[in-house]
Each structure stands twice: as C-alpha cells, then as structure tokens.
Amino acid sequence: MTAPFLAPPAPRAEILSPGEVDLDAYFARIGYRGPRAPSHETLAALQRAHLAAIPFEAIDVALGHVVDIAPVAIDRKLLAARRGGFCYEQNGLFHRVLSALGFEVHGLLARVLLGRADDDLAGRTHRTLRVTVEGAAYLVDVGFGAMVPPEPLRLDDPRPQETAHEPWRIASSGGLTRVLALTEEGWSPMYEFSDEAHTTADYVIANWFTCTHPSSFFRRFLVAARIAPDARFALMDRRLTIRRRGAAPERHMLGAADLERVLSDTFKLTVEPNWRPLLARAATT
C-alpha cells in the first residue's frame, strides 16, 4: 500500500519579535536626550518627542506601493531617510525601541471607528501598543494620524484622562476596549481592540490590505499628520486642518505649491520628485 500524500508543513507563525534597533540613531531622530530607564516619565517623554519629530504619512500607499514593514525597511525609511510612516511602521519602530529599553510591550490590532457609522464595521487594520510600566498597563500609540493619543492612557481607568490636547477615555466591555477622545462632537470613538496575541502574519495581512484594497483610505487620499506640543496638524489632499486646544479648528485649502511648502515646513518632509504628480492631483480635489 502506498503511503498517503502528505503536504509539507506550513511555516509556523511566530509571535512578533520586536527585533533590534539603533537607539542612538532613534534618539537623534526624535531629538531626545532624556532618561532611558523604563519608567512612566520616560515613556511619556518618548511618545511626545516621537510624535513631534516623525510625521504620520502614507504617501507611498497613495503612490500605489506596498509598504515594507520589515524592521530594516522601517529603520531605513524613518530613521536614515527621515521620512514618516503609518501605523505598521510607526508603532513597529516604537515597539522595538521600548522593548530595547526594558519596557514590557505587546502589539495589538484595532478596529478603526473614527468616521464610521455604528453599523459600518471595518476590519482590524490599526496597529497599536499596550505597555506595562510601574505595575500599570497603558495604551501607547504613535501611529494613528491626526487623532493619535498624545500621551500614554491608563487602561484600567475609565475616567476622563487629561492630556496636553484634549481629554481621552478608555471604555472596556465584553472583552473589547474602546478608545474615545473629547472632540467638537462630544466623546468620539477612535478605535477598539481585544487583548489577544498577534503574529507577524496578522500585521503583514493587515498592511497588505491597507496598501492594496481599493477601499483603503490611504490609497485614495494624500494624507499626513503631526502633533506638536501646542497643535495638531492634519492634511487630507489639499485640506489642511490645524487644531489648538480651546480654539476653533483652522482650515486652509492649498494649491500644489502650497502643498510642497506645508509638507516641508509643517510635516518635516523633503518632497521627492515622484511625489509631484500626486500633489498636483491632490490640489484639484
């Protein structure tokens, strides 16, 4: 009797390993000279410095490229080339930095709720982080674009948590944790997640969908964001929005030349020649 055909075993999915990172290069990139001990003070200071220095942007996706989220590719782009990136790059880098400093870090995949109706559920496509420090667990995010949480948010505290920009709130129920910010419309849900472990393949699949699916927000718009100590800056095609705490949002419509200037001056990006057709298209929408 012949032996039955056996397919070769599939590669085993491994829990995401944070990998190595050049801490000196990272600290130079974000202009950080503070303490490196794994404390809440260090965590909050790093998050603020990262958000101010490394802009959120998905220009490669808008140009039709699939973003490489391998650690070496992220470091080449965000550290060496001084580009920005989106959640898989930003929080992937921050995960490795915090792990190298001795923080306990777990990667999460969240379902984006911002801008969606209650019955219009998206897939889990946002990468974020849970960090445990000094006996408490915090949500930490440097990759959620225009409405990124500006500081670590304590996950076991349902009360409003003040930040330098707006209050935030954590609501947990039925195994899901929802993250909300107080905006002009009231308490607005940003995203939600569960605590299950994720593998490298989960992030690769979510990144592939975000980069390639026709419904992906980042394929359809020129998007950039940055959060400074006193303001949030958000660009969607030619619409620049500036939000300062306690003030009405400022909104500006930009032409192609203005887009180049704003990408350089506000978002700290060096405009590359192959971006110009995208900027010209964005200026007409």
Backbone torsions as a table, in degrees:
resi	resn	phi	psi	omega
1	MET	NA	132.6	180.0
2	THR	-79.1	147.6	179.5
3	ALA	-70.2	142.1	178.3
4	PRO	-64.0	151.1	178.5
5	PHE	-68.1	130.4	177.1
6	LEU	-116.3	121.9	176.7
7	ALA	-69.8	146.4	177.0
8	PRO	-61.8	144.8	-179.0
9	PRO	-61.4	142.4	177.1
10	ALA	-71.4	149.3	176.1
11	PRO	-57.7	137.2	-179.3
12	ARG	-75.7	126.5	176.5
13	ALA	-71.7	128.6	-178.6
14	GLU	-105.4	145.0	174.6
15	ILE	-58.7	136.9	-174.1
16	LEU	-54.6	122.5	174.8
17	SER	-91.8	130.8	-175.0
18	PRO	-63.0	-31.8	178.8
19	GLY	79.6	176.1	-177.0
20	GLU	-87.8	162.0	177.2
21	VAL	-153.2	145.5	176.7
22	ASP	-83.6	98.5	-175.4
23	LEU	-63.4	-38.2	180.0
24	ASP	-63.4	-40.5	177.8
25	ALA	-65.2	-39.5	179.4
26	TYR	-65.9	-47.2	-178.9
27	PHE	-62.9	-36.9	176.1
28	ALA	-64.8	-38.1	-178.4
29	ARG	-63.7	-38.6	-176.7
30	ILE	-99.3	1.0	178.5
31	GLY	67.7	36.5	-175.6
32	TYR	-100.7	129.9	178.6
33	ARG	-130.0	19.4	-176.1
34	GLY	-88.1	-167.5	-178.5
35	PRO	-66.3	156.1	-180.0
36	ARG	-114.6	-1.1	178.5
37	ALA	-64.6	142.7	-177.6
38	PRO	-74.7	77.8	-179.8
39	SER	-120.0	167.9	176.4
40	HIS	-63.2	-37.6	178.4
41	GLU	-59.4	-45.1	178.8
42	THR	-64.5	-44.7	-179.1
43	LEU	-57.9	-49.4	-178.6
44	ALA	-65.1	-40.6	-179.6
45	ALA	-66.0	-40.8	178.3
46	LEU	-65.1	-41.6	179.8
47	GLN	-62.1	-45.9	179.2
48	ARG	-62.0	-44.5	-178.2
49	ALA	-66.4	-41.4	179.0
50	HIS	-61.4	-48.5	-177.1
51	LEU	-62.7	-35.9	-179.4
52	ALA	-74.3	-29.7	-171.8
53	ALA	-97.4	-36.2	-173.9
54	ILE	-110.1	108.1	-175.3
55	PRO	-71.8	152.4	168.1
56	PHE	-79.3	131.1	174.0
57	GLU	-161.6	149.8	179.7
58	ALA	-130.0	41.8	-176.1
59	ILE	-63.4	-38.4	179.4
60	ASP	-60.3	-39.4	179.1
61	VAL	-65.7	-43.6	178.5
62	ALA	-62.3	-26.2	177.4
63	LEU	-83.7	-2.1	177.0
64	GLY	93.8	15.6	-178.4
65	HIS	-99.2	152.6	170.0
66	VAL	-91.8	122.5	-176.7
67	VAL	-73.6	130.8	175.9
68	ASP	-82.6	118.3	-177.1
69	ILE	-105.6	16.7	171.2
70	ALA	-65.3	144.1	-177.2
71	PRO	-51.7	-42.5	-178.0
72	VAL	-64.1	-36.3	179.0
73	ALA	-70.7	-40.6	177.9
74	ILE	-62.1	-44.8	-179.1
75	ASP	-65.9	-38.1	179.0
76	ARG	-62.6	-39.4	-176.1
77	LYS	-81.0	-53.6	-172.4
78	LEU	-80.6	-32.9	-178.0
79	LEU	-95.0	-57.8	-175.2
80	ALA	-71.4	-47.4	-176.8
81	ALA	-86.1	-8.0	177.6
82	ARG	58.8	36.6	173.4
83	ARG	-87.8	176.1	168.4
84	GLY	-100.7	-165.3	179.1
85	GLY	-170.9	-179.9	177.0
86	PHE	-109.0	-167.4	-161.9
87	CYS	-59.3	-38.6	-177.3
88	TYR	-66.4	-32.5	177.8
89	GLU	-80.5	-51.6	-174.8
90	GLN	-63.0	-53.6	-177.8
91	ASN	-75.9	-23.5	172.0
92	GLY	-64.7	-45.1	176.9
93	LEU	-64.1	-46.7	-177.5
94	PHE	-63.7	-36.7	176.2
95	HIS	-56.4	-47.8	-178.0
96	ARG	-67.2	-39.7	178.8
97	VAL	-62.0	-50.0	-177.3
98	LEU	-64.3	-40.3	178.3
99	SER	-62.5	-41.3	179.8
100	ALA	-64.4	-27.5	179.4
101	LEU	-84.9	-6.4	177.7
102	GLY	101.9	7.1	175.6
103	PHE	-75.6	152.1	171.6
104	GLU	-89.4	113.7	-171.6
105	VAL	-126.1	136.1	175.1
106	HIS	-128.1	132.6	176.9
107	GLY	-80.6	144.7	-180.0
108	LEU	-127.3	155.1	170.2
109	LEU	-117.6	124.3	-173.9
110	ALA	-114.6	153.7	174.5
111	ARG	-94.9	119.8	-178.1
112	VAL	-73.2	130.0	179.0
113	LEU	-112.0	-19.9	-177.5
114	LEU	-58.1	125.9	176.7
115	GLY	78.5	10.4	-177.8
116	ARG	-119.3	146.8	174.9
117	ALA	-70.7	159.4	-177.3
118	ASP	-59.1	-31.1	-178.1
119	ASP	-97.2	10.8	-179.0
120	ASP	-114.9	78.0	-174.7
121	LEU	-86.6	130.5	175.5
122	ALA	-90.6	169.2	173.1
123	GLY	-74.1	174.2	178.1
124	ARG	-84.8	101.2	-173.5
125	THR	-126.5	3.4	-179.9
126	HIS	-107.2	125.3	177.1
127	ARG	-91.0	127.2	177.5
128	THR	-139.6	-173.5	-170.8
129	LEU	-136.5	145.2	166.9
130	ARG	-112.3	126.4	-176.6
131	VAL	-122.9	128.1	176.5
132	THR	-103.0	125.0	-178.3
133	VAL	-147.7	135.8	178.6
134	GLU	53.4	38.0	174.7
135	GLY	81.3	4.6	-179.1
136	ALA	-127.3	147.8	179.8
137	ALA	-99.2	136.5	-177.7
138	TYR	-128.2	146.3	165.1
139	LEU	-82.8	128.3	179.4
140	VAL	-131.0	128.9	-173.6
141	ASP	-144.3	130.6	172.0
142	VAL	-123.9	17.2	-173.4
143	GLY	-136.6	32.2	-179.3
144	PHE	-109.2	25.8	171.5
145	GLY	66.0	-136.6	-170.9
146	ALA	-65.1	-25.4	-178.5
147	MET	-118.5	39.4	176.7
148	VAL	-67.8	137.5	173.4
149	PRO	-58.5	129.2	-173.3
150	PRO	-81.7	-11.9	-176.9
151	GLU	-146.0	162.3	174.6
152	PRO	-58.7	137.4	179.9
153	LEU	-113.3	124.0	-177.9
154	ARG	-69.4	127.6	-171.9
155	LEU	-80.3	-18.3	-178.3
156	ASP	-99.5	11.9	-177.6
157	ASP	-118.3	108.2	-178.4
158	PRO	-79.9	-6.5	-178.2
159	ARG	-75.7	157.6	174.6
160	PRO	-56.3	137.0	179.9
161	GLN	-114.9	118.4	-178.1
162	GLU	-72.8	143.2	172.7
163	THR	-132.7	178.3	179.2
164	ALA	-68.9	-13.1	-177.2
165	HIS	-111.7	-64.5	-179.9
166	GLU	-147.6	160.5	175.0
167	PRO	-69.7	148.7	175.9
168	TRP	-126.8	161.9	-178.3
169	ARG	-145.8	144.7	176.3
170	ILE	-112.1	125.8	179.1
171	ALA	-124.2	122.5	-178.0
172	SER	-117.3	135.3	179.1
173	SER	-164.0	136.8	174.1
174	GLY	59.4	32.8	178.6
175	GLY	84.0	-0.1	178.6
176	LEU	-113.5	144.4	175.3
177	THR	-114.9	125.5	-178.5
178	ARG	-110.1	137.9	-178.5
179	VAL	-109.5	124.3	-176.6
180	LEU	-127.0	148.4	175.5
181	ALA	-124.9	148.5	178.0
182	LEU	-86.7	106.6	-178.4
183	THR	-111.5	-173.5	178.0
184	GLU	-59.8	-25.0	-179.2
185	GLU	-91.0	2.9	-176.0
186	GLY	102.7	-158.1	180.0
187	TRP	-72.1	110.5	-174.1
188	SER	-109.9	126.5	178.1
189	PRO	-71.5	134.1	178.4
190	MET	-96.3	-53.8	177.4
191	TYR	-163.0	170.4	177.7
192	GLU	-139.8	155.7	-177.1
193	PHE	-153.6	162.7	170.3
194	SER	-111.2	176.0	-174.2
195	ASP	-95.6	8.0	-176.6
196	GLU	-63.7	152.4	179.5
197	ALA	-74.5	151.9	179.6
198	HIS	-125.1	153.6	-178.5
199	THR	-108.2	169.0	175.9
200	THR	-54.0	-41.4	-177.8
201	ALA	-61.6	-34.7	178.9
202	ASP	-60.0	-43.7	-179.4
203	TYR	-71.9	-37.9	178.7
204	VAL	-62.3	-44.9	-179.7
205	ILE	-65.3	-46.2	-179.8
206	ALA	-62.7	-40.9	178.0
207	ASN	-63.9	-43.2	179.8
208	TRP	-60.4	-45.1	178.4
209	PHE	-60.0	-47.7	-176.7
210	THR	-62.4	-34.1	-177.8
211	CYS	-83.3	-24.1	-168.1
212	THR	-120.2	-25.4	-173.9
213	HIS	-72.0	137.0	-178.6
214	PRO	-57.6	-26.0	-178.9
215	SER	-82.2	-6.8	-176.4
216	SER	-62.2	128.5	178.6
217	PHE	-55.7	-40.0	-173.1
218	PHE	-75.8	-19.6	174.6
219	ARG	-75.5	-24.0	-170.8
220	ARG	-99.7	-14.8	-174.4
221	PHE	-136.6	152.4	166.5
222	LEU	-80.8	120.0	-173.3
223	VAL	-129.8	133.3	172.1
224	ALA	-150.8	153.3	178.2
225	ALA	-155.7	152.8	173.4
226	ARG	-154.0	146.9	179.6
227	ILE	-121.1	116.8	177.3
228	ALA	-97.9	170.3	-179.7
229	PRO	-56.7	-29.4	-174.4
230	ASP	-116.0	2.8	-175.3
231	ALA	-162.7	155.5	169.8
232	ARG	-108.9	135.5	177.8
233	PHE	-119.4	129.1	-178.3
234	ALA	-135.6	130.2	178.5
235	LEU	-119.8	127.6	171.4
236	MET	-132.7	108.4	-170.3
237	ASP	54.7	-119.2	-175.8
238	ARG	-96.7	4.9	-175.4
239	ARG	-97.9	113.7	176.8
240	LEU	-103.0	125.7	178.1
241	THR	-118.1	132.7	177.5
242	ILE	-120.3	125.1	179.9
243	ARG	-118.5	126.2	175.0
244	ARG	-121.8	142.9	-175.5
245	ARG	-60.9	131.3	177.8
246	GLY	82.9	2.5	-178.5
247	ALA	-125.2	155.7	176.5
248	ALA	-68.7	145.9	179.1
249	PRO	-60.6	140.9	173.2
250	GLU	-96.3	133.9	-179.2
251	ARG	-127.8	132.7	-176.9
252	HIS	-131.9	140.7	174.6
253	MET	-103.5	126.6	-170.6
254	LEU	-112.9	147.1	168.9
255	GLY	-88.5	178.8	-176.5
256	ALA	-60.9	-42.6	179.3
257	ALA	-65.8	-39.1	177.2
258	ASP	-64.5	-37.4	178.9
259	LEU	-60.4	-44.3	178.0
260	GLU	-59.7	-44.6	-178.4
261	ARG	-64.1	-44.0	-177.8
262	VAL	-68.3	-40.3	177.1
263	LEU	-60.1	-36.8	179.7
264	SER	-77.0	-52.6	-171.5
265	ASP	-79.0	-43.0	-175.0
266	THR	-88.9	-41.2	-174.6
267	PHE	-102.7	3.2	172.3
268	LYS	59.1	37.8	-179.5
269	LEU	-115.0	139.2	173.4
270	THR	-88.2	115.6	-176.7
271	VAL	-67.3	127.0	179.0
272	GLU	-93.1	148.9	-176.3
273	PRO	-55.1	-36.9	-177.4
274	ASN	-74.4	-4.5	174.7
275	TRP	-81.2	-20.2	-167.7
276	ARG	-62.9	-38.0	174.3
277	PRO	-60.6	-36.8	177.2
278	LEU	-65.5	-41.6	179.0
279	LEU	-65.4	-39.9	178.1
280	ALA	-62.7	-40.7	178.1
281	ARG	-66.6	-43.6	-179.2
282	ALA	-62.8	-33.2	-178.0
283	ALA	-69.6	-13.6	-178.6
284	THR	-102.8	-3.2	-176.5
285	THR	-86.9	NA	NA
